[in-house]
């Protein structure tokens, strides 16, 4: 059986839109958390950190 790229990608279907956007931009993309925070207009980089932490918990353990 040949593996394909999607076999290695995390399942993002359980993430909120904000969590998915942040995860894709920062963890899978080329932006850093502060750059993403400024681009999206969030007032604090902590907001992005919280989004990423929630996304990673959902991806890793299925937590809500």
N, CA, C and O of each residue as an XYZ file, in Angstrom:
256
protein
N       0.841     -1.190      0.000
C       0.000      0.000      0.000
C       0.885      1.251      0.000
O       1.793      1.379      0.821
N       0.617      2.140     -0.900
C       1.388      3.367     -1.003
C       0.737      4.459     -0.167
O      -0.466      4.699     -0.271
N       1.538      5.117      0.663
C       1.036      6.221      1.474
C       0.984      7.491      0.645
O       1.806      7.702     -0.248
N       0.020      8.323      0.947
C      -0.105      9.600      0.261
C       0.068     10.727      1.265
O       0.023     10.505      2.475
N       0.264     11.923      0.763
C       0.530     13.077      1.613
C      -0.547     13.259      2.667
O      -0.222     13.552      3.818
N      -1.825     13.096      2.317
C      -2.901     13.312      3.288
C      -2.849     12.316      4.439
O      -3.470     12.548      5.476
N      -2.113     11.199      4.277
C      -1.964     10.239      5.367
C      -1.138     10.812      6.517
O      -1.196     10.292      7.631
N      -0.382     11.859      6.271
C       0.493     12.459      7.267
C      -0.017     13.796      7.787
O       0.555     14.356      8.722
N      -1.071     14.304      7.199
C      -1.607     15.600      7.611
C      -2.559     15.419      8.789
O      -3.303     14.440      8.844
N      -2.536     16.362      9.733
C      -3.456     16.256     10.872
C      -4.903     16.471     10.442
O      -5.178     17.197      9.487
N      -5.821     15.832     11.158
C      -7.250     16.005     10.904
C      -7.707     17.296     11.577
O      -7.723     17.385     12.805
N      -8.071     18.275     10.791
C      -8.461     19.585     11.307
C      -9.979     19.755     11.349
O     -10.467     20.853     11.616
N     -10.717     18.702     11.092
C     -12.169     18.813     10.976
C     -12.866     19.180     12.288
O     -13.976     19.713     12.257
N     -12.250     18.912     13.426
C     -12.875     19.230     14.715
C     -12.545     20.636     15.223
O     -13.002     21.032     16.295
N     -11.769     21.374     14.468
C     -11.351     22.708     14.905
C     -12.378     23.762     14.497
O     -13.059     23.632     13.480
N     -12.469     24.811     15.319
C     -13.274     25.961     14.919
C     -12.574     26.650     13.752
O     -11.408     26.376     13.465
N     -13.281     27.530     13.096
C     -12.673     28.254     11.968
C     -11.445     29.045     12.414
O     -10.429     29.052     11.720
N     -11.531     29.705     13.556
C     -10.406     30.502     14.060
C      -9.221     29.619     14.409
O      -8.076     29.963     14.114
N      -9.495     28.474     15.041
C      -8.408     27.546     15.397
C      -7.748     27.001     14.139
O      -6.522     26.931     14.053
N      -8.565     26.616     13.167
C      -8.034     26.061     11.918
C      -7.206     27.094     11.169
O      -6.122     26.779     10.677
N      -7.704     28.327     11.076
C      -6.958     29.386     10.388
C      -5.599     29.611     11.041
O      -4.579     29.693     10.358
N      -5.594     29.710     12.372
C      -4.339     29.942     13.091
C      -3.390     28.763     12.913
O      -2.202     28.960     12.656
N      -3.895     27.550     13.044
C      -3.059     26.349     12.927
C      -2.448     26.252     11.531
O      -1.254     25.989     11.386
N      -3.263     26.463     10.519
C      -2.765     26.375      9.147
C      -1.729     27.450      8.854
O      -0.730     27.180      8.188
N      -1.956     28.662      9.343
C      -1.045     29.769      9.058
C       0.274     29.643      9.809
O       1.339     29.918      9.258
N       0.196     29.226     11.074
C       1.399     29.223     11.920
C       2.103     27.866     11.916
O       3.314     27.798     11.705
N       1.359     26.794     12.148
C       1.996     25.470     12.257
C       2.272     24.836     10.897
O       3.277     24.145     10.732
N       1.404     25.059      9.932
C       1.589     24.460      8.615
C       2.095     25.463      7.580
O       2.551     25.077      6.504
N       2.011     26.730      7.906
C       2.398     27.776      6.958
C       3.711     28.439      7.324
O       4.557     27.859      8.004
N       3.857     29.654      6.863
C       5.120     30.376      7.008
C       5.070     31.527      7.999
O       6.062     32.241      8.151
N       3.946     31.731      8.676
C       3.828     32.862      9.588
C       4.200     32.470     11.014
O       3.963     31.343     11.447
N       4.778     33.410     11.722
C       4.996     33.239     13.147
C       3.759     33.722     13.895
O       2.920     34.415     13.319
N       3.634     33.361     15.180
C       2.451     33.770     15.944
C       2.239     35.280     15.988
O       1.107     35.743     15.846
N       3.298     36.053     16.182
C       3.146     37.517     16.250
C       2.761     38.101     14.896
O       1.934     39.011     14.819
N       3.356     37.582     13.839
C       3.011     38.061     12.500
C       1.542     37.746     12.193
O       0.828     38.587     11.648
N       1.100     36.551     12.538
C      -0.299     36.174     12.337
C      -1.207     37.065     13.170
O      -2.253     37.504     12.691
N      -0.823     37.334     14.399
C      -1.605     38.207     15.296
C      -1.781     39.588     14.683
O      -2.885     40.132     14.684
N      -0.711     40.153     14.164
C      -0.795     41.481     13.546
C      -1.630     41.444     12.267
O      -2.459     42.324     12.035
N      -1.405     40.414     11.433
C      -2.142     40.303     10.169
C      -3.642     40.161     10.387
O      -4.433     40.697      9.611
N      -4.038     39.449     11.428
C      -5.456     39.198     11.697
C      -6.092     40.270     12.571
O      -7.311     40.286     12.738
N      -5.285     41.161     13.128
C      -5.822     42.249     13.924
C      -6.135     41.892     15.368
O      -6.854     42.626     16.046
N      -5.594     40.759     15.852
C      -5.785     40.415     17.261
C      -4.972     41.380     18.118
O      -3.870     41.773     17.737
N      -5.511     41.758     19.265
C      -4.836     42.740     20.113
C      -3.671     42.149     20.886
O      -2.802     42.891     21.346
N      -3.630     40.842     21.040
C      -2.584     40.216     21.855
C      -2.081     38.932     21.194
O      -2.879     38.168     20.649
N      -0.774     38.687     21.233
C      -0.265     37.411     20.727
C      -0.755     36.233     21.571
O      -0.738     35.089     21.117
N      -1.191     36.518     22.800
C      -1.744     35.467     23.644
C      -2.999     34.856     23.044
O      -3.280     33.677     23.259
N      -3.749     35.638     22.301
C      -4.939     35.129     21.627
C      -4.555     34.026     20.646
O      -5.200     32.979     20.591
N      -3.514     34.268     19.883
C      -3.044     33.277     18.914
C      -2.506     32.050     19.649
O      -2.764     30.919     19.237
N      -1.768     32.263     20.721
C      -1.259     31.131     21.505
C      -2.402     30.272     22.030
O      -2.316     29.044     22.016
N      -3.468     30.914     22.493
C      -4.624     30.168     22.991
C      -5.300     29.383     21.870
O      -5.685     28.231     22.070
N      -5.448     29.985     20.706
C      -6.037     29.287     19.566
C      -5.201     28.062     19.179
O      -5.742     26.986     18.923
N      -3.887     28.241     19.140
C      -3.002     27.142     18.782
C      -3.037     26.027     19.823
O      -3.049     24.845     19.477
N      -3.055     26.408     21.098
C      -3.089     25.404     22.166
C      -4.377     24.586     22.095
O      -4.345     23.362     22.230
N      -5.498     25.251     21.887
C      -6.773     24.531     21.776
C      -6.767     23.607     20.559
O      -7.215     22.463     20.630
N      -6.251     24.123     19.440
C      -6.195     23.319     18.225
C      -5.324     22.083     18.437
O      -5.704     20.981     18.041
N      -4.178     22.257     19.049
C      -3.263     21.136     19.261
C      -3.858     20.105     20.220
O      -3.667     18.905     20.026
N      -4.574     20.554     21.250
C      -5.238     19.605     22.157
C      -6.278     18.786     21.412
O      -6.385     17.576     21.612
N      -7.044     19.447     20.553
C      -8.069     18.740     19.784
C      -7.456     17.758     18.802
O      -7.959     16.647     18.636
N      -6.372     18.161     18.148
C      -5.714     17.289     17.174
C      -5.059     16.104     17.879
O      -5.189     14.962     17.438
N      -4.365     16.377     18.959
C      -3.600     15.318     19.648
C      -4.453     14.386     20.475
O      -4.190     13.185     20.528
N      -5.495     14.933     21.134
C      -6.215     14.073     22.044
C      -7.718     14.063     21.893
O      -8.411     13.388     22.653
N      -8.231     14.794     20.931
C      -9.674     14.835     20.759
C     -10.406     15.604     21.831
O     -11.620     15.448     21.971
N      -9.707     16.436     22.600
C     -10.343     17.229     23.657
C     -11.184     18.324     23.026
O     -10.947     18.739     21.892
N     -12.157     18.776     23.771
C     -12.990     19.873     23.269
C     -12.721     21.137     24.037
O     -13.329     22.171     23.757
